[in-house]
């Protein structure tokens, strides 16, 4: 198993962010190799999402999913002041 740990800090423009987050978690759960996801965010806009996957291949496939790619671009352009992604092997 692998964990993808996504930490972020939201920008002041959060319009549409909640809807996109819900959609991405819904879509993620439909992907082959997906196991689970947990996400939290504090009132200041700092958040963390941890997704557990069966394999690196399943993570790479999710990274290429067209709707997810569009959401990533929107996040970089509008919603995030900063973010960091880590992929970790679960022992």
PyMOL Python script that loads the backbone (N, CA, C, O; Angstrom):
from pymol import cmd

cmd.read_pdbstr("""\
ATOM      1  N   UNK A   1       0.844  -1.191   0.000  1.00  0.00           N
ATOM      2  CA  UNK A   1       0.000   0.000   0.000  1.00  0.00           C
ATOM      3  C   UNK A   1       0.878   1.238   0.000  1.00  0.00           C
ATOM      4  O   UNK A   1       2.030   1.222   0.433  1.00  0.00           O
ATOM      5  N   UNK A   2       0.280   2.320  -0.507  1.00  0.00           N
ATOM      6  CA  UNK A   2       0.957   3.607  -0.550  1.00  0.00           C
ATOM      7  C   UNK A   2       0.010   4.691  -0.053  1.00  0.00           C
ATOM      8  O   UNK A   2      -1.201   4.622  -0.266  1.00  0.00           O
ATOM      9  N   UNK A   3       0.577   5.691   0.610  1.00  0.00           N
ATOM     10  CA  UNK A   3      -0.196   6.845   1.062  1.00  0.00           C
ATOM     11  C   UNK A   3       0.242   8.058   0.256  1.00  0.00           C
ATOM     12  O   UNK A   3       1.437   8.322   0.117  1.00  0.00           O
ATOM     13  N   UNK A   4      -0.724   8.793  -0.271  1.00  0.00           N
ATOM     14  CA  UNK A   4      -0.465  10.080  -0.888  1.00  0.00           C
ATOM     15  C   UNK A   4      -0.926  11.125   0.119  1.00  0.00           C
ATOM     16  O   UNK A   4      -2.101  11.176   0.483  1.00  0.00           O
ATOM     17  N   UNK A   5       0.009  11.956   0.563  1.00  0.00           N
ATOM     18  CA  UNK A   5      -0.278  12.972   1.573  1.00  0.00           C
ATOM     19  C   UNK A   5      -0.206  14.329   0.891  1.00  0.00           C
ATOM     20  O   UNK A   5       0.855  14.755   0.435  1.00  0.00           O
ATOM     21  N   UNK A   6      -1.341  14.995   0.830  1.00  0.00           N
ATOM     22  CA  UNK A   6      -1.460  16.286   0.155  1.00  0.00           C
ATOM     23  C   UNK A   6      -1.751  17.346   1.211  1.00  0.00           C
ATOM     24  O   UNK A   6      -2.816  17.332   1.830  1.00  0.00           O
ATOM     25  N   UNK A   7      -0.806  18.268   1.420  1.00  0.00           N
ATOM     26  CA  UNK A   7      -1.021  19.378   2.342  1.00  0.00           C
ATOM     27  C   UNK A   7      -1.164  20.637   1.512  1.00  0.00           C
ATOM     28  O   UNK A   7      -0.531  20.775   0.465  1.00  0.00           O
ATOM     29  N   UNK A   8      -1.999  21.558   1.982  1.00  0.00           N
ATOM     30  CA  UNK A   8      -2.241  22.768   1.195  1.00  0.00           C
ATOM     31  C   UNK A   8      -2.629  23.939   2.082  1.00  0.00           C
ATOM     32  O   UNK A   8      -3.027  23.778   3.236  1.00  0.00           O
ATOM     33  N   UNK A   9      -2.498  25.113   1.500  1.00  0.00           N
ATOM     34  CA  UNK A   9      -2.954  26.349   2.119  1.00  0.00           C
ATOM     35  C   UNK A   9      -3.811  27.058   1.076  1.00  0.00           C
ATOM     36  O   UNK A   9      -3.338  27.369  -0.018  1.00  0.00           O
ATOM     37  N   UNK A  10      -5.070  27.313   1.416  1.00  0.00           N
ATOM     38  CA  UNK A  10      -6.000  27.920   0.468  1.00  0.00           C
ATOM     39  C   UNK A  10      -5.746  29.409   0.288  1.00  0.00           C
ATOM     40  O   UNK A  10      -5.313  30.101   1.210  1.00  0.00           O
ATOM     41  N   UNK A  11      -6.021  29.879  -0.907  1.00  0.00           N
ATOM     42  CA  UNK A  11      -5.975  31.304  -1.208  1.00  0.00           C
ATOM     43  C   UNK A  11      -7.289  31.937  -0.738  1.00  0.00           C
ATOM     44  O   UNK A  11      -8.212  31.215  -0.361  1.00  0.00           O
ATOM     45  N   UNK A  12      -7.388  33.257  -0.752  1.00  0.00           N
ATOM     46  CA  UNK A  12      -8.653  33.903  -0.373  1.00  0.00           C
ATOM     47  C   UNK A  12      -9.814  33.544  -1.310  1.00  0.00           C
ATOM     48  O   UNK A  12     -10.966  33.522  -0.877  1.00  0.00           O
ATOM     49  N   UNK A  13      -9.523  33.261  -2.591  1.00  0.00           N
ATOM     50  CA  UNK A  13     -10.581  32.897  -3.549  1.00  0.00           C
ATOM     51  C   UNK A  13     -10.907  31.422  -3.398  1.00  0.00           C
ATOM     52  O   UNK A  13     -10.192  30.561  -3.909  1.00  0.00           O
ATOM     53  N   UNK A  14     -11.989  31.140  -2.695  1.00  0.00           N
ATOM     54  CA  UNK A  14     -12.386  29.750  -2.443  1.00  0.00           C
ATOM     55  C   UNK A  14     -13.674  29.381  -3.168  1.00  0.00           C
ATOM     56  O   UNK A  14     -14.242  28.318  -2.918  1.00  0.00           O
ATOM     57  N   UNK A  15     -14.135  30.242  -4.057  1.00  0.00           N
ATOM     58  CA  UNK A  15     -15.392  29.977  -4.763  1.00  0.00           C
ATOM     59  C   UNK A  15     -15.259  28.712  -5.600  1.00  0.00           C
ATOM     60  O   UNK A  15     -14.347  28.589  -6.417  1.00  0.00           O
ATOM     61  N   UNK A  16     -16.169  27.781  -5.392  1.00  0.00           N
ATOM     62  CA  UNK A  16     -16.187  26.521  -6.117  1.00  0.00           C
ATOM     63  C   UNK A  16     -15.284  25.445  -5.544  1.00  0.00           C
ATOM     64  O   UNK A  16     -15.306  24.304  -6.007  1.00  0.00           O
ATOM     65  N   UNK A  17     -14.493  25.796  -4.544  1.00  0.00           N
ATOM     66  CA  UNK A  17     -13.529  24.838  -4.000  1.00  0.00           C
ATOM     67  C   UNK A  17     -14.219  23.657  -3.304  1.00  0.00           C
ATOM     68  O   UNK A  17     -13.857  22.505  -3.540  1.00  0.00           O
ATOM     69  N   UNK A  18     -15.187  23.931  -2.468  1.00  0.00           N
ATOM     70  CA  UNK A  18     -15.873  22.850  -1.727  1.00  0.00           C
ATOM     71  C   UNK A  18     -16.504  21.838  -2.681  1.00  0.00           C
ATOM     72  O   UNK A  18     -16.400  20.630  -2.469  1.00  0.00           O
ATOM     73  N   UNK A  19     -17.157  22.332  -3.725  1.00  0.00           N
ATOM     74  CA  UNK A  19     -17.800  21.452  -4.704  1.00  0.00           C
ATOM     75  C   UNK A  19     -16.764  20.583  -5.413  1.00  0.00           C
ATOM     76  O   UNK A  19     -16.974  19.386  -5.607  1.00  0.00           O
ATOM     77  N   UNK A  20     -15.641  21.200  -5.797  1.00  0.00           N
ATOM     78  CA  UNK A  20     -14.597  20.439  -6.481  1.00  0.00           C
ATOM     79  C   UNK A  20     -13.988  19.397  -5.550  1.00  0.00           C
ATOM     80  O   UNK A  20     -13.696  18.281  -5.979  1.00  0.00           O
ATOM     81  N   UNK A  21     -13.797  19.745  -4.294  1.00  0.00           N
ATOM     82  CA  UNK A  21     -13.253  18.790  -3.332  1.00  0.00           C
ATOM     83  C   UNK A  21     -14.163  17.578  -3.200  1.00  0.00           C
ATOM     84  O   UNK A  21     -13.697  16.439  -3.225  1.00  0.00           O
ATOM     85  N   UNK A  22     -15.447  17.824  -3.062  1.00  0.00           N
ATOM     86  CA  UNK A  22     -16.407  16.706  -2.966  1.00  0.00           C
ATOM     87  C   UNK A  22     -16.360  15.842  -4.223  1.00  0.00           C
ATOM     88  O   UNK A  22     -16.365  14.614  -4.140  1.00  0.00           O
ATOM     89  N   UNK A  23     -16.314  16.484  -5.374  1.00  0.00           N
ATOM     90  CA  UNK A  23     -16.280  15.736  -6.641  1.00  0.00           C
ATOM     91  C   UNK A  23     -15.001  14.910  -6.755  1.00  0.00           C
ATOM     92  O   UNK A  23     -15.050  13.760  -7.191  1.00  0.00           O
ATOM     93  N   UNK A  24     -13.870  15.472  -6.374  1.00  0.00           N
ATOM     94  CA  UNK A  24     -12.613  14.731  -6.478  1.00  0.00           C
ATOM     95  C   UNK A  24     -12.587  13.535  -5.533  1.00  0.00           C
ATOM     96  O   UNK A  24     -12.091  12.471  -5.905  1.00  0.00           O
ATOM     97  N   UNK A  25     -13.108  13.689  -4.327  1.00  0.00           N
ATOM     98  CA  UNK A  25     -13.158  12.549  -3.405  1.00  0.00           C
ATOM     99  C   UNK A  25     -14.100  11.469  -3.930  1.00  0.00           C
ATOM    100  O   UNK A  25     -13.821  10.278  -3.791  1.00  0.00           O
ATOM    101  N   UNK A  26     -15.207  11.879  -4.528  1.00  0.00           N
ATOM    102  CA  UNK A  26     -16.153  10.930  -5.133  1.00  0.00           C
ATOM    103  C   UNK A  26     -15.497  10.194  -6.300  1.00  0.00           C
ATOM    104  O   UNK A  26     -15.596   8.971  -6.397  1.00  0.00           O
ATOM    105  N   UNK A  27     -14.834  10.929  -7.179  1.00  0.00           N
ATOM    106  CA  UNK A  27     -14.189  10.347  -8.348  1.00  0.00           C
ATOM    107  C   UNK A  27     -13.009   9.464  -7.949  1.00  0.00           C
ATOM    108  O   UNK A  27     -12.811   8.389  -8.516  1.00  0.00           O
ATOM    109  N   UNK A  28     -12.248   9.910  -6.995  1.00  0.00           N
ATOM    110  CA  UNK A  28     -11.100   9.156  -6.495  1.00  0.00           C
ATOM    111  C   UNK A  28     -11.546   7.776  -5.993  1.00  0.00           C
ATOM    112  O   UNK A  28     -10.892   6.769  -6.264  1.00  0.00           O
ATOM    113  N   UNK A  29     -12.641   7.743  -5.273  1.00  0.00           N
ATOM    114  CA  UNK A  29     -13.146   6.491  -4.702  1.00  0.00           C
ATOM    115  C   UNK A  29     -13.561   5.486  -5.770  1.00  0.00           C
ATOM    116  O   UNK A  29     -13.689   4.298  -5.474  1.00  0.00           O
ATOM    117  N   UNK A  30     -13.771   5.933  -6.994  1.00  0.00           N
ATOM    118  CA  UNK A  30     -14.171   5.053  -8.100  1.00  0.00           C
ATOM    119  C   UNK A  30     -12.974   4.480  -8.857  1.00  0.00           C
ATOM    120  O   UNK A  30     -13.148   3.637  -9.737  1.00  0.00           O
ATOM    121  N   UNK A  31     -11.772   4.922  -8.528  1.00  0.00           N
ATOM    122  CA  UNK A  31     -10.580   4.526  -9.274  1.00  0.00           C
ATOM    123  C   UNK A  31     -10.083   3.155  -8.838  1.00  0.00           C
ATOM    124  O   UNK A  31     -10.114   2.829  -7.651  1.00  0.00           O
ATOM    125  N   UNK A  32      -9.619   2.344  -9.804  1.00  0.00           N
ATOM    126  CA  UNK A  32      -9.005   1.058  -9.449  1.00  0.00           C
ATOM    127  C   UNK A  32      -7.805   1.280  -8.544  1.00  0.00           C
ATOM    128  O   UNK A  32      -6.978   2.155  -8.799  1.00  0.00           O
ATOM    129  N   UNK A  33      -7.714   0.488  -7.490  1.00  0.00           N
ATOM    130  CA  UNK A  33      -6.600   0.578  -6.563  1.00  0.00           C
ATOM    131  C   UNK A  33      -6.806   1.527  -5.396  1.00  0.00           C
ATOM    132  O   UNK A  33      -5.986   1.566  -4.478  1.00  0.00           O
ATOM    133  N   UNK A  34      -7.889   2.290  -5.420  1.00  0.00           N
ATOM    134  CA  UNK A  34      -8.181   3.200  -4.308  1.00  0.00           C
ATOM    135  C   UNK A  34      -8.615   2.396  -3.090  1.00  0.00           C
ATOM    136  O   UNK A  34      -9.391   1.448  -3.209  1.00  0.00           O
ATOM    137  N   UNK A  35      -8.108   2.778  -1.908  1.00  0.00           N
ATOM    138  CA  UNK A  35      -8.497   2.108  -0.661  1.00  0.00           C
ATOM    139  C   UNK A  35      -9.291   3.048   0.243  1.00  0.00           C
ATOM    140  O   UNK A  35     -10.392   2.704   0.674  1.00  0.00           O
ATOM    141  N   UNK A  36      -8.744   4.236   0.538  1.00  0.00           N
ATOM    142  CA  UNK A  36      -9.456   5.146   1.443  1.00  0.00           C
ATOM    143  C   UNK A  36      -8.911   6.561   1.310  1.00  0.00           C
ATOM    144  O   UNK A  36      -7.853   6.791   0.724  1.00  0.00           O
ATOM    145  N   UNK A  37      -9.679   7.519   1.881  1.00  0.00           N
ATOM    146  CA  UNK A  37      -9.243   8.919   1.909  1.00  0.00           C
ATOM    147  C   UNK A  37      -9.789   9.589   3.160  1.00  0.00           C
ATOM    148  O   UNK A  37     -10.919   9.337   3.579  1.00  0.00           O
ATOM    149  N   UNK A  38      -8.966  10.446   3.746  1.00  0.00           N
ATOM    150  CA  UNK A  38      -9.349  11.263   4.899  1.00  0.00           C
ATOM    151  C   UNK A  38      -8.878  12.678   4.616  1.00  0.00           C
ATOM    152  O   UNK A  38      -7.778  12.877   4.098  1.00  0.00           O
ATOM    153  N   UNK A  39      -9.702  13.665   4.951  1.00  0.00           N
ATOM    154  CA  UNK A  39      -9.339  15.045   4.666  1.00  0.00           C
ATOM    155  C   UNK A  39      -9.847  15.962   5.770  1.00  0.00           C
ATOM    156  O   UNK A  39     -10.974  15.814   6.242  1.00  0.00           O
ATOM    157  N   UNK A  40      -8.997  16.921   6.183  1.00  0.00           N
ATOM    158  CA  UNK A  40      -9.384  17.929   7.177  1.00  0.00           C
ATOM    159  C   UNK A  40      -8.788  19.277   6.773  1.00  0.00           C
ATOM    160  O   UNK A  40      -7.775  19.345   6.078  1.00  0.00           O
ATOM    161  N   UNK A  41      -9.445  20.351   7.230  1.00  0.00           N
ATOM    162  CA  UNK A  41      -8.965  21.701   6.952  1.00  0.00           C
ATOM    163  C   UNK A  41      -9.303  22.582   8.144  1.00  0.00           C
ATOM    164  O   UNK A  41     -10.396  22.488   8.703  1.00  0.00           O
ATOM    165  N   UNK A  42      -8.349  23.451   8.538  1.00  0.00           N
ATOM    166  CA  UNK A  42      -8.616  24.347   9.659  1.00  0.00           C
ATOM    167  C   UNK A  42      -9.243  25.658   9.154  1.00  0.00           C
ATOM    168  O   UNK A  42      -9.254  25.905   7.949  1.00  0.00           O
ATOM    169  N   UNK A  43      -9.760  26.488  10.051  1.00  0.00           N
ATOM    170  CA  UNK A  43     -10.426  27.733   9.629  1.00  0.00           C
ATOM    171  C   UNK A  43      -9.519  28.696   8.859  1.00  0.00           C
ATOM    172  O   UNK A  43     -10.010  29.543   8.113  1.00  0.00           O
ATOM    173  N   UNK A  44      -8.195  28.572   9.036  1.00  0.00           N
ATOM    174  CA  UNK A  44      -7.262  29.440   8.322  1.00  0.00           C
ATOM    175  C   UNK A  44      -6.964  28.962   6.908  1.00  0.00           C
ATOM    176  O   UNK A  44      -6.244  29.634   6.170  1.00  0.00           O
ATOM    177  N   UNK A  45      -7.510  27.805   6.520  1.00  0.00           N
ATOM    178  CA  UNK A  45      -7.317  27.307   5.163  1.00  0.00           C
ATOM    179  C   UNK A  45      -6.193  26.306   4.995  1.00  0.00           C
ATOM    180  O   UNK A  45      -5.906  25.888   3.873  1.00  0.00           O
ATOM    181  N   UNK A  46      -5.545  25.910   6.090  1.00  0.00           N
ATOM    182  CA  UNK A  46      -4.528  24.861   6.003  1.00  0.00           C
ATOM    183  C   UNK A  46      -5.213  23.512   6.081  1.00  0.00           C
ATOM    184  O   UNK A  46      -6.077  23.294   6.930  1.00  0.00           O
ATOM    185  N   UNK A  47      -4.822  22.595   5.184  1.00  0.00           N
ATOM    186  CA  UNK A  47      -5.477  21.302   5.164  1.00  0.00           C
ATOM    187  C   UNK A  47      -4.534  20.172   4.821  1.00  0.00           C
ATOM    188  O   UNK A  47      -3.413  20.377   4.356  1.00  0.00           O
ATOM    189  N   UNK A  48      -5.035  18.960   5.069  1.00  0.00           N
ATOM    190  CA  UNK A  48      -4.294  17.750   4.724  1.00  0.00           C
ATOM    191  C   UNK A  48      -5.297  16.696   4.257  1.00  0.00           C
ATOM    192  O   UNK A  48      -6.365  16.522   4.844  1.00  0.00           O
ATOM    193  N   UNK A  49      -4.925  16.008   3.199  1.00  0.00           N
ATOM    194  CA  UNK A  49      -5.690  14.872   2.691  1.00  0.00           C
ATOM    195  C   UNK A  49      -4.732  13.706   2.565  1.00  0.00           C
ATOM    196  O   UNK A  49      -3.643  13.846   2.009  1.00  0.00           O
ATOM    197  N   UNK A  50      -5.135  12.552   3.082  1.00  0.00           N
ATOM    198  CA  UNK A  50      -4.334  11.336   2.967  1.00  0.00           C
ATOM    199  C   UNK A  50      -5.181  10.307   2.223  1.00  0.00           C
ATOM    200  O   UNK A  50      -6.261   9.924   2.673  1.00  0.00           O
ATOM    201  N   UNK A  51      -4.667   9.869   1.076  1.00  0.00           N
ATOM    202  CA  UNK A  51      -5.337   8.827   0.287  1.00  0.00           C
ATOM    203  C   UNK A  51      -4.458   7.583   0.296  1.00  0.00           C
ATOM    204  O   UNK A  51      -3.244   7.662   0.110  1.00  0.00           O
ATOM    205  N   UNK A  52      -5.080   6.451   0.511  1.00  0.00           N
ATOM    206  CA  UNK A  52      -4.372   5.177   0.531  1.00  0.00           C
ATOM    207  C   UNK A  52      -4.698   4.426  -0.758  1.00  0.00           C
ATOM    208  O   UNK A  52      -5.860   4.308  -1.149  1.00  0.00           O
ATOM    209  N   UNK A  53      -3.657   3.925  -1.403  1.00  0.00           N
ATOM    210  CA  UNK A  53      -3.768   3.235  -2.696  1.00  0.00           C
ATOM    211  C   UNK A  53      -3.068   1.881  -2.629  1.00  0.00           C
ATOM    212  O   UNK A  53      -2.158   1.679  -1.825  1.00  0.00           O
ATOM    213  N   UNK A  54      -3.505   0.962  -3.481  1.00  0.00           N
ATOM    214  CA  UNK A  54      -2.896  -0.370  -3.537  1.00  0.00           C
ATOM    215  C   UNK A  54      -1.504  -0.364  -4.141  1.00  0.00           C
ATOM    216  O   UNK A  54      -0.656  -1.163  -3.743  1.00  0.00           O
ATOM    217  N   UNK A  55      -1.251   0.533  -5.105  1.00  0.00           N
ATOM    218  CA  UNK A  55       0.007   0.473  -5.842  1.00  0.00           C
ATOM    219  C   UNK A  55       0.406   1.841  -6.384  1.00  0.00           C
ATOM    220  O   UNK A  55      -0.410   2.761  -6.450  1.00  0.00           O
ATOM    221  N   UNK A  56       1.669   1.958  -6.769  1.00  0.00           N
ATOM    222  CA  UNK A  56       2.128   3.176  -7.423  1.00  0.00           C
ATOM    223  C   UNK A  56       1.428   3.361  -8.766  1.00  0.00           C
ATOM    224  O   UNK A  56       1.145   4.488  -9.171  1.00  0.00           O
ATOM    225  N   UNK A  57       1.151   2.263  -9.452  1.00  0.00           N
ATOM    226  CA  UNK A  57       0.456   2.337 -10.741  1.00  0.00           C
ATOM    227  C   UNK A  57      -0.933   2.950 -10.591  1.00  0.00           C
ATOM    228  O   UNK A  57      -1.359   3.733 -11.439  1.00  0.00           O
ATOM    229  N   UNK A  58      -1.634   2.604  -9.531  1.00  0.00           N
ATOM    230  CA  UNK A  58      -2.965   3.176  -9.319  1.00  0.00           C
ATOM    231  C   UNK A  58      -2.873   4.672  -9.014  1.00  0.00           C
ATOM    232  O   UNK A  58      -3.743   5.439  -9.427  1.00  0.00           O
ATOM    233  N   UNK A  59      -1.837   5.090  -8.303  1.00  0.00           N
ATOM    234  CA  UNK A  59      -1.626   6.513  -8.023  1.00  0.00           C
ATOM    235  C   UNK A  59      -1.325   7.262  -9.320  1.00  0.00           C
ATOM    236  O   UNK A  59      -1.873   8.336  -9.570  1.00  0.00           O
ATOM    237  N   UNK A  60      -0.457   6.691 -10.133  1.00  0.00           N
ATOM    238  CA  UNK A  60      -0.109   7.317 -11.415  1.00  0.00           C
ATOM    239  C   UNK A  60      -1.325   7.427 -12.327  1.00  0.00           C
ATOM    240  O   UNK A  60      -1.498   8.434 -13.015  1.00  0.00           O
ATOM    241  N   UNK A  61      -2.157   6.411 -12.337  1.00  0.00           N
ATOM    242  CA  UNK A  61      -3.371   6.441 -13.148  1.00  0.00           C
ATOM    243  C   UNK A  61      -4.308   7.555 -12.680  1.00  0.00           C
ATOM    244  O   UNK A  61      -4.883   8.273 -13.498  1.00  0.00           O
ATOM    245  N   UNK A  62      -4.456   7.695 -11.373  1.00  0.00           N
ATOM    246  CA  UNK A  62      -5.285   8.775 -10.814  1.00  0.00           C
ATOM    247  C   UNK A  62      -4.716  10.139 -11.210  1.00  0.00           C
ATOM    248  O   UNK A  62      -5.467  11.068 -11.508  1.00  0.00           O
ATOM    249  N   UNK A  63      -3.412  10.253 -11.211  1.00  0.00           N
ATOM    250  CA  UNK A  63      -2.776  11.505 -11.588  1.00  0.00           C
ATOM    251  C   UNK A  63      -3.023  11.904 -13.038  1.00  0.00           C
ATOM    252  O   UNK A  63      -2.905  13.078 -13.389  1.00  0.00           O
ATOM    253  N   UNK A  64      -3.364  10.934 -13.878  1.00  0.00           N
ATOM    254  CA  UNK A  64      -3.646  11.208 -15.297  1.00  0.00           C
ATOM    255  C   UNK A  64      -5.136  11.295 -15.607  1.00  0.00           C
ATOM    256  O   UNK A  64      -5.503  11.581 -16.746  1.00  0.00           O
ATOM    257  N   UNK A  65      -5.997  11.058 -14.634  1.00  0.00           N
ATOM    258  CA  UNK A  65      -7.451  11.088 -14.873  1.00  0.00           C
ATOM    259  C   UNK A  65      -7.827  12.511 -15.308  1.00  0.00           C
ATOM    260  O   UNK A  65      -7.516  13.467 -14.597  1.00  0.00           O
ATOM    261  N   UNK A  66      -8.498  12.670 -16.476  1.00  0.00           N
ATOM    262  CA  UNK A  66      -8.728  14.003 -17.051  1.00  0.00           C
ATOM    263  C   UNK A  66      -9.433  15.008 -16.129  1.00  0.00           C
ATOM    264  O   UNK A  66      -9.031  16.170 -16.073  1.00  0.00           O
ATOM    265  N   UNK A  67     -10.452  14.591 -15.425  1.00  0.00           N
ATOM    266  CA  UNK A  67     -11.160  15.521 -14.537  1.00  0.00           C
ATOM    267  C   UNK A  67     -10.260  15.944 -13.371  1.00  0.00           C
ATOM    268  O   UNK A  67     -10.309  17.087 -12.917  1.00  0.00           O
ATOM    269  N   UNK A  68      -9.443  15.007 -12.900  1.00  0.00           N
ATOM    270  CA  UNK A  68      -8.495  15.305 -11.827  1.00  0.00           C
ATOM    271  C   UNK A  68      -7.415  16.270 -12.322  1.00  0.00           C
ATOM    272  O   UNK A  68      -7.029  17.189 -11.599  1.00  0.00           O
ATOM    273  N   UNK A  69      -6.926  16.069 -13.546  1.00  0.00           N
ATOM    274  CA  UNK A  69      -5.930  16.970 -14.132  1.00  0.00           C
ATOM    275  C   UNK A  69      -6.477  18.397 -14.214  1.00  0.00           C
ATOM    276  O   UNK A  69      -5.769  19.352 -13.897  1.00  0.00           O
ATOM    277  N   UNK A  70      -7.734  18.542 -14.637  1.00  0.00           N
ATOM    278  CA  UNK A  70      -8.365  19.866 -14.722  1.00  0.00           C
ATOM    279  C   UNK A  70      -8.488  20.497 -13.332  1.00  0.00           C
ATOM    280  O   UNK A  70      -8.269  21.699 -13.180  1.00  0.00           O
ATOM    281  N   UNK A  71      -8.836  19.701 -12.321  1.00  0.00           N
ATOM    282  CA  UNK A  71      -8.948  20.211 -10.950  1.00  0.00           C
ATOM    283  C   UNK A  71      -7.581  20.644 -10.422  1.00  0.00           C
ATOM    284  O   UNK A  71      -7.475  21.656  -9.728  1.00  0.00           O
ATOM    285  N   UNK A  72      -6.545  19.889 -10.745  1.00  0.00           N
ATOM    286  CA  UNK A  72      -5.190  20.268 -10.327  1.00  0.00           C
ATOM    287  C   UNK A  72      -4.805  21.630 -10.910  1.00  0.00           C
ATOM    288  O   UNK A  72      -4.255  22.482 -10.212  1.00  0.00           O
ATOM    289  N   UNK A  73      -5.098  21.820 -12.181  1.00  0.00           N
ATOM    290  CA  UNK A  73      -4.775  23.088 -12.843  1.00  0.00           C
ATOM    291  C   UNK A  73      -5.527  24.244 -12.194  1.00  0.00           C
ATOM    292  O   UNK A  73      -4.953  25.303 -11.943  1.00  0.00           O
ATOM    293  N   UNK A  74      -6.806  24.037 -11.925  1.00  0.00           N
ATOM    294  CA  UNK A  74      -7.605  25.079 -11.266  1.00  0.00           C
ATOM    295  C   UNK A  74      -7.055  25.385  -9.877  1.00  0.00           C
ATOM    296  O   UNK A  74      -7.010  26.543  -9.462  1.00  0.00           O
ATOM    297  N   UNK A  75      -6.638  24.340  -9.161  1.00  0.00           N
ATOM    298  CA  UNK A  75      -6.048  24.538  -7.840  1.00  0.00           C
ATOM    299  C   UNK A  75      -4.791  25.388  -7.904  1.00  0.00           C
ATOM    300  O   UNK A  75      -4.622  26.321  -7.120  1.00  0.00           O
ATOM    301  N   UNK A  76      -3.907  25.060  -8.844  1.00  0.00           N
ATOM    302  CA  UNK A  76      -2.660  25.838  -8.985  1.00  0.00           C
ATOM    303  C   UNK A  76      -2.960  27.280  -9.384  1.00  0.00           C
ATOM    304  O   UNK A  76      -2.313  28.203  -8.890  1.00  0.00           O
ATOM    305  N   UNK A  77      -3.931  27.483 -10.269  1.00  0.00           N
ATOM    306  CA  UNK A  77      -4.231  28.821 -10.783  1.00  0.00           C
ATOM    307  C   UNK A  77      -5.027  29.689  -9.820  1.00  0.00           C
ATOM    308  O   UNK A  77      -4.894  30.913  -9.835  1.00  0.00           O
ATOM    309  N   UNK A  78      -5.866  29.061  -8.969  1.00  0.00           N
ATOM    310  CA  UNK A  78      -6.810  29.867  -8.210  1.00  0.00           C
ATOM    311  C   UNK A  78      -6.908  29.540  -6.728  1.00  0.00           C
ATOM    312  O   UNK A  78      -6.883  30.457  -5.907  1.00  0.00           O
ATOM    313  N   UNK A  79      -7.017  28.282  -6.355  1.00  0.00           N
ATOM    314  CA  UNK A  79      -7.399  27.938  -4.990  1.00  0.00           C
ATOM    315  C   UNK A  79      -6.264  27.829  -3.986  1.00  0.00           C
ATOM    316  O   UNK A  79      -6.487  28.047  -2.795  1.00  0.00           O
ATOM    317  N   UNK A  80      -5.064  27.502  -4.420  1.00  0.00           N
ATOM    318  CA  UNK A  80      -3.994  27.238  -3.464  1.00  0.00           C
ATOM    319  C   UNK A  80      -2.938  28.335  -3.457  1.00  0.00           C
ATOM    320  O   UNK A  80      -2.446  28.747  -4.507  1.00  0.00           O
ATOM    321  N   UNK A  81      -2.595  28.803  -2.255  1.00  0.00           N
ATOM    322  CA  UNK A  81      -1.432  29.662  -2.082  1.00  0.00           C
ATOM    323  C   UNK A  81      -0.170  28.808  -2.022  1.00  0.00           C
ATOM    324  O   UNK A  81       0.929  29.290  -2.295  1.00  0.00           O
ATOM    325  N   UNK A  82      -0.333  27.561  -1.671  1.00  0.00           N
ATOM    326  CA  UNK A  82       0.781  26.628  -1.633  1.00  0.00           C
ATOM    327  C   UNK A  82       0.289  25.226  -1.362  1.00  0.00           C
ATOM    328  O   UNK A  82      -0.773  25.031  -0.770  1.00  0.00           O
ATOM    329  N   UNK A  83       1.073  24.240  -1.801  1.00  0.00           N
ATOM    330  CA  UNK A  83       0.728  22.842  -1.527  1.00  0.00           C
ATOM    331  C   UNK A  83       1.974  21.985  -1.624  1.00  0.00           C
ATOM    332  O   UNK A  83       2.992  22.400  -2.177  1.00  0.00           O
ATOM    333  N   UNK A  84       1.875  20.777  -1.073  1.00  0.00           N
ATOM    334  CA  UNK A  84       2.970  19.818  -1.101  1.00  0.00           C
ATOM    335  C   UNK A  84       2.373  18.427  -1.192  1.00  0.00           C
ATOM    336  O   UNK A  84       1.361  18.142  -0.550  1.00  0.00           O
ATOM    337  N   UNK A  85       2.989  17.557  -1.983  1.00  0.00           N
ATOM    338  CA  UNK A  85       2.514  16.186  -2.139  1.00  0.00           C
ATOM    339  C   UNK A  85       3.646  15.235  -1.781  1.00  0.00           C
ATOM    340  O   UNK A  85       4.772  15.384  -2.256  1.00  0.00           O
ATOM    341  N   UNK A  86       3.334  14.263  -0.944  1.00  0.00           N
ATOM    342  CA  UNK A  86       4.290  13.197  -0.612  1.00  0.00           C
ATOM    343  C   UNK A  86       3.641  11.859  -0.917  1.00  0.00           C
ATOM    344  O   UNK A  86       2.452  11.668  -0.661  1.00  0.00           O
ATOM    345  N   UNK A  87       4.410  10.941  -1.458  1.00  0.00           N
ATOM    346  CA  UNK A  87       3.967   9.569  -1.673  1.00  0.00           C
ATOM    347  C   UNK A  87       4.847   8.695  -0.791  1.00  0.00           C
ATOM    348  O   UNK A  87       6.074   8.743  -0.875  1.00  0.00           O
ATOM    349  N   UNK A  88       4.202   7.893   0.059  1.00  0.00           N
ATOM    350  CA  UNK A  88       4.929   7.086   1.040  1.00  0.00           C
ATOM    351  C   UNK A  88       4.484   5.635   0.974  1.00  0.00           C
ATOM    352  O   UNK A  88       3.294   5.351   0.836  1.00  0.00           O
ATOM    353  N   UNK A  89       5.427   4.728   1.071  1.00  0.00           N
ATOM    354  CA  UNK A  89       5.086   3.319   1.150  1.00  0.00           C
ATOM    355  C   UNK A  89       4.647   3.011   2.577  1.00  0.00           C
ATOM    356  O   UNK A  89       5.319   3.388   3.537  1.00  0.00           O
ATOM    357  N   UNK A  90       3.511   2.320   2.710  1.00  0.00           N
ATOM    358  CA  UNK A  90       2.991   1.953   4.026  1.00  0.00           C
ATOM    359  C   UNK A  90       3.553   0.591   4.397  1.00  0.00           C
ATOM    360  O   UNK A  90       3.380  -0.386   3.669  1.00  0.00           O
ATOM    361  N   UNK A  91       4.229   0.539   5.540  1.00  0.00           N
ATOM    362  CA  UNK A  91       4.835  -0.730   5.987  1.00  0.00           C
ATOM    363  C   UNK A  91       3.981  -1.402   7.035  1.00  0.00           C
ATOM    364  O   UNK A  91       4.333  -2.476   7.524  1.00  0.00           O
TER     365      UNK A  91
END
""", "prot")
cmd.dss("prot")
cmd.show_as("cartoon", "prot")
cmd.util.cbc("prot")
cmd.orient("prot")
